[in-house]
Amino acid sequence: MTQTTAVPQHIITAADALLGPFGVNIRQLLAAPASEPQQLTKKYLTVAEAEKYYSVGRWMIWRAARAGKLHTVKPNGNGRQGRVLIDKASLDAWLESKQPEA
């Protein structure tokens, strides 16, 4: 159940004055229906993206990656620094294996 509250008129007027010169119509944005959640179609995710889309902790992801349960890729080489990408399919499979049996 979601609860919505009306935005006070003075806030809308102030936002319109601030954002209007940049081409943003705040009244139109507020009147638009809420959009559907975006589907995740990427093959590889950053740790932050995995945290956000799957609602799991960063350290849980890192421990699974270190244990070899997730396929990871380092596009900038194998050094200690740099971005780590996680294969979405391996993350899906790992999370599915963590589901309790019914």
Buried (B, 14 or more C-beta within 10 A) or exposed (E): EEEEEEEEEEEBEEBEEEEEEEEEEBEEEEEEEEEEEEEEEEEBBEBEBBBEBBEBEEEBBBEBBEEEBBBBEEEEEEEEEEEBBBBBEBBEBBBEEEEEEE
